[in-house]
Amino acid sequence: MAVELLETLKESITAYTGLSPTTFFTVVALGLAIYYVFSVMFGGSSDHHVQPRSSSFEESEPLPPPVQLGEVTEEELKAYDGNDPKKPLLMAIKGQIYDVSQSRMFYGPGGPYALFAGKDASRALAKMSFDEKDLTGDISGLGMFEMDALRDWEYKFMSKYAKVGTIKTPEPAAPEPEPAESSAAQPTDTAVAADHHNKVTEDAPSENVSTVTSEANKEE
């Protein structure tokens, strides 16, 4: 059956094209090869030119220059965690605030370190911790290796990102005034003077008596 179909196909090719089956298949194969070459040359060239234009378009939007904030509180720093696209992406280490907008893929929303954005994450970076309790600038009680890790992070930020401000340290509470001592505990000048006067008055009669006695003895 298959042989009969093949023979019928050969006869049809010869009848309609005037070519032998071998010549016909050679011409078809050559045409396909030419089509493939031209599609690769012109189609690939077109794709090659379109892709760079797309990349250059993405790179044509540079980041705005860093804006200096000065001193801000930790609460004010939370507004720069990357959720507002109109604001820079900021992060602090040891009270120093850096603009990390160029690394939004790491510190922006959805990034692996997005939890650190908008905060002073010194303790978390030193311990490489993602616990909420470690998202603070308090580095008291850290060990030697943790402090070394924190210094490495600090040097990295200083060399890569622009410093734009500092975190305002809370003012120390005023000391409470000491309670005033009771007036009864320490006698006033008036009380001292009155006491002295009373002593003098009490001593006066005894002196007069001695004088009278002395004079009476002289008369005898």
N, CA, C and O of each residue as an XYZ file, in Angstrom:
880
protein
N       0.817     -1.208      0.000
C       0.000      0.000      0.000
C       0.846      1.252      0.000
O       0.598      2.178     -0.772
N       1.856      1.284      0.874
C       2.741      2.426      0.958
C       3.537      2.590     -0.331
O       3.777      3.708     -0.788
N       3.948      1.448     -0.917
C       4.704      1.513     -2.175
C       3.840      2.091     -3.279
O       4.323      2.868     -4.103
N       2.581      1.726     -3.306
C       1.682      2.241     -4.339
C       1.489      3.753     -4.199
O       1.461      4.472     -5.197
N       1.353      4.247     -2.922
C       1.215      5.693     -2.702
C       2.459      6.438     -3.125
O       2.366      7.518     -3.709
N       3.631      5.874     -2.838
C       4.888      6.516     -3.228
C       4.996      6.614     -4.738
O       5.408      7.647     -5.264
N       4.630      5.553     -5.439
C       4.692      5.559     -6.903
C       3.703      6.586     -7.465
O       4.013      7.304     -8.415
N       2.513      6.645     -6.867
C       1.515      7.628     -7.326
C       2.020      9.037     -7.132
O       1.818      9.893     -7.992
N       2.698      9.299     -5.973
C       3.249     10.628     -5.697
C       4.323     11.007     -6.702
O       4.361     12.143     -7.174
N       5.192     10.064     -7.031
C       6.251     10.331     -8.014
C       5.650     10.675     -9.371
O       6.114     11.594    -10.047
N       4.625      9.943     -9.763
C       4.006     10.202    -11.067
C       3.328     11.574    -11.081
O       3.345     12.277    -12.091
N       2.721     11.949     -9.923
C       2.056     13.253     -9.839
C       3.067     14.383     -9.925
O       2.820     15.394    -10.582
N       4.203     14.213     -9.264
C       5.244     15.249     -9.306
C       5.754     15.425    -10.730
O       5.924     16.550    -11.200
N       5.989     14.352    -11.390
C       6.499     14.427    -12.769
C       5.450     15.036    -13.689
O       5.787     15.809    -14.586
N       4.168     14.693    -13.473
C       3.103     15.184    -14.349
C       2.861     16.677    -14.168
O       2.642     17.386    -15.150
N       2.898     17.173    -12.913
C       2.551     18.575    -12.640
C       3.746     19.533    -12.713
O       3.577     20.710    -13.033
N       4.953     19.032    -12.416
C       6.117     19.938    -12.416
C       7.047     19.697    -13.582
O       7.841     20.577    -13.914
N       6.985     18.569    -14.200
C       7.915     18.243    -15.273
C       9.284     17.904    -14.765
O      10.224     17.784    -15.551
N       9.427     17.742    -13.430
C      10.710     17.390    -12.828
C      10.649     15.991    -12.271
O       9.594     15.460    -11.925
N      11.839     15.422    -12.201
C      11.905     14.105    -11.571
C      11.700     14.281    -10.079
O      11.962     15.358     -9.544
N      11.242     13.257     -9.405
C      11.040     13.362     -7.958
C      12.290     13.809     -7.214
O      12.209     14.605     -6.278
N      13.444     13.300     -7.627
C      14.692     13.684     -6.948
C      14.963     15.170     -7.114
O      15.310     15.856     -6.152
N      14.803     15.670     -8.346
C      15.034     17.098     -8.599
C      14.034     17.955     -7.835
O      14.389     19.004     -7.297
N      12.784     17.505     -7.790
C      11.745     18.282     -7.110
C      12.056     18.443     -5.622
O      11.972     19.545     -5.081
N      12.413     17.343     -4.967
C      12.717     17.408     -3.522
C      13.982     18.218     -3.254
O      14.096     18.867     -2.214
N      14.927     18.182     -4.183
C      16.146     18.992     -4.031
C      15.814     20.473     -4.076
O      16.312     21.264     -3.275
N      14.949     20.839     -5.041
C      14.558     22.255     -5.164
C      13.802     22.714     -3.915
O      14.024     23.819     -3.421
N      12.907     21.858     -3.406
C      12.151     22.223     -2.196
C      13.074     22.407     -1.001
O      12.930     23.365     -0.242
N      14.025     21.489     -0.833
C      14.959     21.595      0.278
C      15.811     22.847      0.169
O      16.084     23.510      1.170
N      16.242     23.176     -1.081
C      17.047     24.375     -1.285
C      16.235     25.629     -0.961
O      16.759     26.574     -0.371
N      14.966     25.639     -1.342
C      14.114     26.798     -1.036
C      13.926     26.995      0.459
O      13.967     28.120      0.956
N      13.722     25.908      1.160
C      13.588     26.015      2.616
C      14.865     26.525      3.274
O      14.819     27.305      4.226
N      16.005     26.075      2.754
C      17.282     26.527      3.312
C      17.468     28.026      3.091
O      17.900     28.750      3.989
N      17.132     28.484      1.871
C      17.270     29.916      1.580
C      16.334     30.735      2.462
O      16.719     31.794      2.959
N      15.111     30.254      2.660
C      14.153     30.965      3.505
C      14.661     31.058      4.950
O      14.520     32.096      5.597
N      15.241     29.989      5.439
C      15.755     29.983      6.810
C      16.900     30.984      6.978
O      16.975     31.707      7.971
N      17.803     31.005      5.963
C      18.944     31.931      6.038
C      18.464     33.377      6.058
O      18.920     34.182      6.870
N      17.543     33.694      5.161
C      17.053     35.074      5.109
C      16.284     35.454      6.377
O      16.386     36.594      6.831
N      15.520     34.533      6.953
C      14.766     34.836      8.171
C      15.699     35.088      9.347
O      15.435     35.941     10.195
N      16.809     34.322      9.385
C      17.776     34.529     10.468
C      18.488     35.854     10.306
O      18.676     36.583     11.280
N      18.891     36.177      9.076
C      19.657     37.409      8.832
C      18.819     38.651      9.115
O      19.253     39.536      9.852
N      17.635     38.723      8.541
C      16.836     39.935      8.657
C      15.989     39.936      9.932
O      15.851     40.967     10.589
N      15.433     38.793     10.272
C      14.635     38.732     11.501
C      15.482     38.919     12.735
O      15.086     39.668     13.628
N      16.651     38.264     12.831
C      17.550     38.400     13.967
C      18.115     39.791     14.083
O      18.303     40.302     15.188
N      18.395     40.426     12.921
C      18.925     41.782     12.941
C      17.908     42.751     13.498
O      18.250     43.683     14.226
N      16.618     42.517     13.138
C      15.572     43.386     13.642
C      15.442     43.276     15.153
O      15.326     44.282     15.854
N      15.463     42.027     15.652
C      15.375     41.836     17.095
C      16.582     42.422     17.804
O      16.473     42.932     18.919
N      17.722     42.348     17.157
C      18.951     42.837     17.765
C      18.889     44.353     17.970
O      19.395     44.878     18.962
N      18.262     45.043     17.016
C      18.202     46.493     17.123
C      17.105     46.938     18.082
O      17.231     47.988     18.712
N      16.050     46.175     18.203
C      14.952     46.576     19.065
C      15.336     46.448     20.537
O      14.987     47.314     21.338
N      16.046     45.383     20.906
C      16.378     45.133     22.301
C      17.236     46.233     22.911
O      16.932     46.685     24.015
N      18.318     46.692     22.229
C      19.106     47.771     22.823
C      18.296     49.037     23.028
O      18.511     49.757     24.003
N      17.354     49.325     22.110
C      16.554     50.520     22.276
C      15.706     50.423     23.535
O      15.512     51.416     24.236
N      15.196     49.215     23.827
C      14.409     49.023     25.037
C      15.259     49.209     26.287
O      14.827     49.837     27.254
N      16.483     48.654     26.260
C      17.369     48.779     27.410
C      17.774     50.224     27.631
O      17.790     50.703     28.765
N      18.104     50.920     26.547
C      18.527     52.304     26.676
C      17.385     53.172     27.184
O      17.615     54.166     27.872
N      16.153     52.798     26.845
C      15.019     53.560     27.339
C      14.887     53.422     28.847
O      14.591     54.390     29.548
N      15.115     52.186     29.347
C      15.045     51.979     30.780
C      16.155     52.722     31.506
O      15.950     53.234     32.607
N      17.331     52.780     30.890
C      18.453     53.443     31.539
C      18.404     54.949     31.374
O      19.214     55.651     31.979
N      17.480     55.473     30.577
C      17.421     56.909     30.339
C      16.713     57.645     31.459
O      16.552     58.863     31.378
N      16.288     56.952     32.495
C      15.630     57.575     33.632
C      16.554     57.494     34.842
O      16.414     56.575     35.649
N      17.495     58.428     34.995
C      18.436     58.362     36.120
C      17.734     58.681     37.430
O      16.688     59.330     37.455
N      18.334     58.211     38.517
C      17.794     58.493     39.833
C      18.020     59.958     40.189
O      19.047     60.529     39.820
N      17.081     60.573     40.898
C      17.291     61.965     41.320
C      18.440     62.052     42.310
O      18.726     61.078     43.006
N      19.103     63.198     42.387
C      20.215     63.328     43.345
C      19.716     63.205     44.771
O      18.575     63.566     45.059
N      20.557     62.699     45.675
C      20.145     62.552     47.075
C      19.761     63.888     47.693
O      20.392     64.910     47.423
N      18.745     63.875     48.510
C      18.257     65.072     49.200
C      18.708     65.011     50.657
O      18.447     64.034     51.358
N      19.387     66.065     51.101
C      19.852     66.106     52.481
C      18.681     66.391     53.417
O      17.930     67.346     53.217
N      18.538     65.557     54.432
C      17.435     65.693     55.377
C      17.831     66.393     56.660
O      16.988     66.991     57.327
N      19.101     66.325     57.011
C      19.510     66.854     58.306
C      19.164     65.877     59.411
O      19.278     64.664     59.232
N      18.738     66.402     60.557
C      18.361     65.552     61.684
C      16.877     65.224     61.621
O      16.041     66.120     61.502
N      16.550     63.936     61.701
C      15.161     63.497     61.735
C      15.014     62.468     62.848
O      15.985     61.839     63.267
N      13.799     62.312     63.309
C      13.532     61.306     64.340
C      13.344     59.941     63.693
O      13.156     59.841     62.481
N      13.394     58.899     64.499
C      13.175     57.544     63.979
C      11.766     57.405     63.404
O      11.557     56.667     62.442
N      10.816     58.103     63.985
C       9.439     58.051     63.479
C       9.346     58.700     62.103
O       8.632     58.204     61.232
N      10.061     59.804     61.900
C      10.052     60.478     60.597
C      10.772     59.645     59.538
O      10.419     59.704     58.360
N      11.776     58.872     59.946
C      12.529     58.047     58.998
C      11.663     56.944     58.409
O      11.933     56.490     57.297
N      10.634     56.500     59.119
C       9.778     55.417     58.633
C       9.061     55.776     57.339
O       8.643     54.884     56.602
N       8.911     57.077     57.046
C       8.217     57.502     55.831
C       9.042     57.234     54.575
O       8.531     57.373     53.464
N      10.318     56.849     54.733
C      11.210     56.628     53.592
C      11.547     55.141     53.447
O      12.693     54.778     53.185
N      10.530     54.286     53.622
C      10.752     52.840     53.530
C      10.527     52.285     52.133
O      10.562     51.068     51.947
N      10.295     53.155     51.134
C      10.152     52.709     49.755
C       8.726     52.531     49.291
O       8.497     52.318     48.100
N       7.761     52.612     50.183
C       6.366     52.440     49.771
C       5.828     53.659     49.020
O       4.870     53.545     48.255
N       6.438     54.814     49.234
C       6.069     56.018     48.490
C       7.096     56.231     47.386
O       8.231     56.603     47.682
N       6.732     56.006     46.107
C       7.716     56.130     45.016
C       8.242     57.541     44.831
O       9.265     57.729     44.172
N       7.575     58.533     45.392
C       8.027     59.913     45.246
C       9.102     60.280     46.256
O       9.711     61.345     46.154
N       9.342     59.412     47.227
C      10.338     59.687     48.250
C      11.533     58.749     48.085
O      11.372     57.620     47.621
N      12.725     59.204     48.460
C      13.901     58.315     48.364
C      13.799     57.164     49.343
O      13.042     57.209     50.312
N      14.570     56.142     49.071
C      14.624     54.957     49.931
C      15.811     55.127     50.871
O      16.958     55.184     50.427
N      15.537     55.207     52.161
C      16.579     55.499     53.140
C      16.697     54.394     54.172
O      15.764     53.634     54.428
N      17.900     54.341     54.758
C      18.192     53.351     55.796
C      19.331     53.898     56.642
O      20.189     54.621     56.136
N      19.346     53.562     57.912
C      20.350     54.123     58.821
C      21.182     53.023     59.470
O      20.701     51.921     59.732
N      22.452     53.362     59.721
C      23.362     52.498     60.468
C      24.099     53.372     61.481
O      24.735     54.363     61.123
N      24.000     52.982     62.754
C      24.646     53.707     63.842
C      24.280     55.184     63.814
O      25.128     56.051     64.027
N      23.017     55.457     63.553
C      22.509     56.820     63.589
C      22.762     57.634     62.340
O      22.297     58.770     62.248
N      23.497     57.080     61.357
C      23.791     57.787     60.111
C      22.839     57.287     59.018
O      22.716     56.081     58.804
N      22.169     58.212     58.330
C      21.143     57.858     57.340
C      21.756     57.885     55.946
O      22.460     58.831     55.593
N      21.487     56.840     55.147
C      22.019     56.720     53.791
C      20.877     56.543     52.793
O      19.844     55.946     53.096
N      21.097     57.080     51.593
C      20.133     56.936     50.496
C      20.483     55.667     49.722
O      21.503     55.621     49.035
N      19.648     54.646     49.829
C      19.900     53.353     49.174
C      18.951     53.136     47.999
O      18.631     51.999     47.654
N      18.501     54.241     47.381
C      17.530     54.137     46.282
C      18.083     53.334     45.117
O      17.320     52.658     44.427
N      19.391     53.386     44.877
C      19.967     52.662     43.754
C      19.933     51.145     43.959
O      20.127     50.393     43.003
N      19.695     50.694     45.169
C      19.591     49.259     45.461
C      18.164     48.904     45.872
O      17.947     48.123     46.798
N      17.205     49.486     45.173
C      15.802     49.254     45.502
C      15.442     47.771     45.395
O      14.564     47.295     46.115
N      16.109     47.044     44.507
C      15.797     45.620     44.353
C      16.124     44.828     45.623
O      15.579     43.746     45.838
N      17.018     45.369     46.467
C      17.368     44.692     47.711
C      16.601     45.250     48.906
O      16.100     44.494     49.739
N      16.512     46.595     48.986
C      15.928     47.233     50.163
C      14.513     47.755     49.936
O      13.845     48.147     50.892
N      14.045     47.768     48.692
C      12.702     48.234     48.413
C      11.659     47.177     48.715
O      12.000     46.048     49.066
N      10.370     47.540     48.580
C       9.290     46.570     48.840
C       9.463     45.303     48.007
O       9.665     45.375     46.795
N       9.384     44.165     48.649
C       9.567     42.888     47.972
C      11.003     42.401     47.929
O      11.250     41.260     47.537
N      11.967     43.244     48.324
C      13.370     42.852     48.311
C      13.736     42.017     49.528
O      12.982     41.986     50.500
N      14.878     41.342     49.493
C      15.259     40.471     50.620
C      15.558     41.235     51.902
O      15.446     40.674     52.993
N      15.946     42.531     51.786
C      16.251     43.331     52.971
C      15.256     44.477     53.156
O      15.584     45.485     53.782
N      14.061     44.331     52.624
C      13.060     45.399     52.705
C      12.690     45.718     54.148
O      12.241     46.824     54.450
N      12.881     44.747     55.037
C      12.537     44.949     56.445
C      13.411     46.012     57.101
O      13.017     46.604     58.105
N      14.604     46.259     56.537
C      15.531     47.208     57.138
C      15.266     48.647     56.683
O      15.739     49.583     57.328
N      14.533     48.844     55.604
C      14.339     50.178     55.026
C      13.514     51.040     55.970
O      12.595     50.562     56.635
N      13.867     52.335     56.012
C      13.140     53.269     56.856
C      13.441     53.130     58.334
O      12.707     53.661     59.167
N      14.513     52.422     58.672
C      14.838     52.181     60.087
C      16.348     52.264     60.284
O      17.123     52.212     59.328
N      16.743     52.394     61.542
C      18.136     52.185     61.926
C      18.237     50.714     62.324
O      17.837     50.330     63.424
N      18.767     49.912     61.435
C      18.795     48.456     61.631
C      20.173     47.985     62.069
O      20.593     46.890     61.695
N      20.881     48.782     62.850
C      22.249     48.431     63.242
C      22.312     47.069     63.941
O      23.146     46.230     63.599
N      21.443     46.858     64.902
C      21.490     45.604     65.665
C      21.158     44.409     64.772
O      21.791     43.358     64.876
N      20.171     44.570     63.899
C      19.790     43.472     63.005
C      20.915     43.128     62.043
O      21.156     41.952     61.773
N      21.608     44.141     61.520
C      22.707     43.893     60.592
C      23.878     43.222     61.305
O      24.521     42.329     60.753
N      24.148     43.653     62.519
C      25.255     43.054     63.268
C      24.995     41.578     63.551
O      25.910     40.757     63.501
N      23.750     41.252     63.845
C      23.391     39.869     64.177
C      22.862     39.093     62.975
O      22.587     37.897     63.075
N      22.718     39.789     61.816
C      22.096     39.200     60.621
C      20.775     38.559     61.020
O      20.504     37.394     60.728
N      19.967     39.365     61.697
C      18.684     38.901     62.216
C      17.555     39.635     61.503
O      17.692     40.799     61.127
N      16.435     38.934     61.325
C      15.247     39.534     60.735
C      14.116     39.621     61.766
O      12.955     39.815     61.406
N      14.459     39.476     63.033
C      13.459     39.588     64.088
C      13.085     41.055     64.298
O      13.935     41.944     64.238
N      11.810     41.285     64.544
C      11.319     42.645     64.741
C      12.015     43.321     65.916
O      12.265     44.525     65.875
N      12.330     42.563     66.958
C      12.943     43.150     68.147
C      14.365     43.664     67.881
O      14.865     44.502     68.631
N      15.023     43.168     66.818
C      16.385     43.589     66.511
C      16.431     44.759     65.536
O      17.520     45.229     65.208
N      15.296     45.240     65.068
C      15.274     46.370     64.137
C      15.386     47.674     64.917
O      14.435     48.449     65.010
N      16.558     47.892     65.468
C      16.805     49.055     66.312
C      18.248     49.493     66.185
O      19.111     48.736     65.739
N      18.495     50.729     66.585
C      19.858     51.236     66.575
C      20.616     50.943     67.853
O      21.778     51.330     67.976
N      19.991     50.268     68.809
C      20.636     49.925     70.074
C      21.611     48.771     69.854
O      21.200     47.662     69.515
N      22.892     49.032     70.046
C      23.906     48.000     69.830
C      24.577     47.590     71.135
O      25.653     46.992     71.124
N      23.955     47.906     72.233
C      24.536     47.532     73.524
C      24.483     46.019     73.697
O      23.517     45.371     73.293
N      25.528     45.466     74.299
C      25.565     44.041     74.587
C      25.987     43.161     73.426
O      25.966     41.937     73.559
N      26.374     43.738     72.280
C      26.804     42.919     71.147
C      28.209     42.381     71.384
O      29.025     43.008     72.061
N      28.476     41.213     70.818
C      29.789     40.609     70.959
C      30.794     41.163     69.959
O      30.452     41.985     69.109
N      32.035     40.707     70.069
C      33.114     41.219     69.226
C      32.866     40.914     67.755
O      33.061     41.781     66.902
N      32.440     39.697     67.450
C      32.219     39.324     66.056
C      31.031     40.080     65.463
O      31.037     40.431     64.283
N      30.027     40.326     66.280
C      28.870     41.091     65.807
C      29.244     42.538     65.526
O      28.758     43.126     64.560
N      30.097     43.115     66.353
C      30.556     44.484     66.110
C      31.409     44.557     64.853
O      31.339     45.536     64.110
N      32.217     43.521     64.610
C      33.013     43.485     63.379
C      32.106     43.424     62.151
O      32.356     44.102     61.154
N      31.063     42.615     62.227
C      30.112     42.521     61.110
C      29.424     43.857     60.874
O      29.203     44.249     59.728
N      29.086     44.558     61.949
C      28.431     45.863     61.816
C      29.372     46.887     61.181
O      28.948     47.715     60.374
N      30.660     46.823     61.553
C      31.629     47.742     60.946
C      31.765     47.470     59.450
O      31.908     48.408     58.666
N      31.723     46.211     59.046
C      31.782     45.883     57.621
C      30.591     46.484     56.871
O      30.750     47.042     55.786
N      29.411     46.366     57.453
C      28.229     46.973     56.833
C      28.373     48.497     56.747
O      28.022     49.113     55.741
N      28.893     49.082     57.816
C      29.044     50.538     57.839
C      30.016     51.013     56.763
O      29.735     51.993     56.073
N      31.161     50.332     56.607
C      32.133     50.704     55.579
C      31.532     50.551     54.181
O      31.783     51.369     53.295
N      30.738     49.495     53.994
C      30.097     49.274     52.704
C      29.147     50.416     52.375
O      29.146     50.925     51.254
N      28.341     50.815     53.349
C      27.384     51.900     53.102
C      28.107     53.228     52.882
O      27.696     54.019     52.033
N      29.170     53.481     53.630
C      29.910     54.731     53.489
C      30.540     54.853     52.110
O      30.615     55.950     51.558
N      30.996     53.727     51.543
C      31.676     53.763     50.249
C      30.717     53.705     49.070
O      31.086     54.102     47.965
N      29.481     53.217     49.278
C      28.566     53.006     48.153
C      27.425     54.014     48.092
O      26.997     54.396     47.003
N      26.923     54.452     49.256
C      25.733     55.295     49.278
C      26.045     56.678     49.850
O      27.013     56.867     50.587
N      25.196     57.629     49.488
C      25.365     59.004     49.976
C      24.699     59.155     51.339
O      23.567     58.721     51.549
N      25.429     59.783     52.261
C      24.860     60.076     53.571
C      23.972     61.311     53.453
O      24.399     62.334     52.917
N      22.745     61.219     53.948
C      21.789     62.318     53.770
C      21.276     62.881     55.090
O      20.468     63.810     55.077
N      21.711     62.359     56.208
C      21.239     62.901     57.469
C      21.627     62.027     58.646
O      22.351     61.042     58.500
N      21.139     62.400     59.796
C      21.386     61.659     61.029
C      20.077     61.537     61.815
O      19.146     62.322     61.631
N      20.032     60.548     62.682
C      18.860     60.359     63.533
C      19.019     61.215     64.786
O      20.053     61.186     65.454
N      17.992     61.961     65.080
C      18.030     62.857     66.230
C      17.992     62.039     67.505
O      17.097     61.219     67.710
N      18.985     62.275     68.367
C      19.027     61.559     69.643
C      18.070     62.220     70.624
O      18.024     63.448     70.704
N      17.310     61.434     71.368
C      16.378     62.035     72.328
C      17.112     62.783     73.421
O      18.160     62.341     73.891
N      16.561     63.919     73.826
C      17.186     64.721     74.873
C      17.022     64.025     76.218
O      15.958     63.476     76.505
N      18.074     64.042     77.052
C      17.956     63.396     78.374
C      16.940     64.114     79.240
O      16.795     65.334     79.165
N      16.244     63.357     80.056
C      15.231     63.936     80.937
C      15.892     64.794     82.011
O      16.955     64.450     82.527
N      15.250     65.918     82.340
C      15.799     66.824     83.356
C      15.739     66.153     84.720
O      14.747     65.497     85.038
N      16.789     66.305     85.539
C      16.778     65.677     86.879
C      15.704     66.288     87.770
O      15.434     67.487     87.695
N      15.101     65.467     88.606
C      14.072     65.955     89.500
C      14.706     66.777     90.627
O      15.751     66.400     91.159
N      14.076     67.897     90.990
C      14.651     68.718     92.079
C      14.605     67.992     93.406
O      13.656     67.265     93.699
N      15.652     68.198     94.215
C      15.707     67.551     95.525
C      14.704     68.208     96.469
O      14.526     69.425     96.415
N      14.046     67.438     97.330
C      13.066     68.039     98.267
C      13.740     68.977     99.252
O      14.821     68.695     99.768
N      13.070     70.109     99.502
C      13.627     71.107    100.427
C      13.604     70.563    101.845
O      12.659     69.882    102.242
N      14.666     70.873    102.618
C      14.733     70.407    103.994
C      13.733     71.158    104.862
O      13.447     72.331    104.620
N      13.208     70.483    105.865
C      12.199     71.088    106.744
C      12.787     72.244    107.520
O      13.921     72.187    107.996
N      11.984     73.306    107.641
C      12.454     74.485    108.374
C      12.663     74.178    109.845
O      13.430     74.857    110.527
N      11.966     73.137    110.339
C      12.120     72.787    111.751
C      13.444     72.114    112.019
O      13.949     72.139    113.141
N      14.029     71.486    110.944
C      15.283     70.767    111.146
C      16.431     71.713    111.355
O      17.339     71.433    112.137
N      16.401     72.883    110.633
C      17.484     73.848    110.754
C      16.913     75.137    111.336
O      16.058     75.750    110.697
N      17.337     75.571    112.499
C      16.795     76.792    113.103
C      17.188     78.008    112.286
O      18.304     78.088    111.773
N      16.269     78.951    112.170
C      16.529     80.187    111.432
C      17.389     81.108    112.269
O      17.605     80.865    113.456
N      17.893     82.200    111.626
C      18.720     83.183    112.348
C      17.932     83.847    113.465
O      18.473     84.157    114.526
N      16.634     84.062    113.208
C      15.801     84.711    114.230
C      15.690     83.843    115.471
O      15.779     84.315    116.605
N      15.485     82.505    115.206
C      15.374     81.594    116.346
C      16.670     81.532    117.124
O      16.654     81.468    118.353
N      17.814     81.549    116.411
C      19.120     81.515    117.092
C      19.312     82.758    117.941
O      19.796     82.681    119.070
N      18.920     83.938    117.377
C      19.085     85.196    118.115
C      18.202     85.217    119.358
O      18.622     85.670    120.422
N      16.973     84.720    119.211
C      16.068     84.694    120.370
C      16.602     83.777    121.453
O      16.528     84.098    122.639
N      17.141     82.633    121.045
C      17.681     81.697    122.020
C      18.859     82.307    122.759
O      19.015     82.113    123.964
N      19.701     83.059    122.018
C      20.853     83.710    122.647
C      20.402     84.765    123.641
O      21.000     84.925    124.706
N      19.340     85.484    123.286
C      18.820     86.528    124.167
C      18.274     85.926    125.449
O      18.466     86.475    126.534
N      17.597     84.798    125.321
C      17.044     84.144    126.500
C      18.154     83.689    127.434
O      18.030     83.786    128.655
N      19.239     83.191    126.851
C      20.355     82.747    127.693
C      20.971     83.918    128.442
O      21.322     83.815    129.618
N      21.094     85.035    127.731
C      21.683     86.205    128.386
C      20.800     86.686    129.516
O      21.284     87.079    130.577
N      19.492     86.651    129.276
C      18.550     87.119    130.299
C      18.582     86.221    131.525
O      18.522     86.694    132.660
N      18.679     84.909    131.280
C      18.717     83.975    132.394
C      19.985     84.134    133.202
O      19.971     83.963    134.421
N      21.089     84.463    132.533
C      22.359     84.583    133.255
C      22.464     85.897    134.007
O      23.260     85.987    134.941
N      21.707     86.912    133.649
C      21.845     88.248    134.250
C      21.563     88.262    135.732
O      22.367     88.842    136.462
N      20.474     87.667    136.258
C      20.217     87.718    137.711
C      21.315     87.091    138.533
O      21.639     87.587    139.612
N      21.897     86.009    138.046
C      22.945     85.355    138.821
C      24.151     86.251    138.971
O      24.817     86.250    140.006
N      24.439     87.049    137.886
C      25.569     87.968    137.979
C      25.272     89.070    138.992
O      26.162     89.459    139.748
N      24.015     89.590    139.024
C      23.645     90.644    139.972
C      23.732     90.151    141.408
O      24.186     90.873    142.297
N      23.294     88.918    141.627
C      23.337     88.344    142.971
C      24.763     88.243    143.458
O      25.069     88.546    144.611
N      25.654     87.801    142.539
C      27.063     87.684    142.930
C      27.628     89.031    143.296
O      28.418     89.152    144.233
N      27.221     90.053    142.551
C      27.739     91.403    142.821
C      27.263     91.925    144.137
O      28.040     92.507    144.894
N      25.956     91.725    144.441
C      25.387     92.182    145.717
C      26.050     91.485    146.894
O      26.347     92.118    147.908
N      26.282     90.194    146.764
C      26.891     89.416    147.820
C      28.310     89.897    148.080
O      28.761     89.991    149.222
N      28.990     90.195    146.997
C      30.374     90.671    147.132
C      30.411     92.004    147.851
O      31.275     92.222    148.700
N      29.480     92.910    147.523
C      29.470     94.237    148.154
C      29.094     94.140    149.623
O      29.615     94.882    150.456
N      28.184     93.220    149.938
C      27.767     93.053    151.358
C      28.942     92.575    152.190
O      29.109     93.014    153.328
N      29.728     91.721    151.669
C      30.876     91.214    152.390
C      31.883     92.332    152.643
O      32.532     92.378    153.688
N      31.999     93.224    151.676
C      32.945     94.314    151.878
C      32.502     95.231    152.988
O      33.331     95.693    153.772
N      31.213     95.508    153.075
C      30.686     96.380    154.101
C      30.894     95.794    155.488
O      31.165     96.555    156.417
N      30.784     94.500    155.680
C      30.971     93.860    156.967
C      32.431     93.989    157.391
O      32.807     93.511    158.461
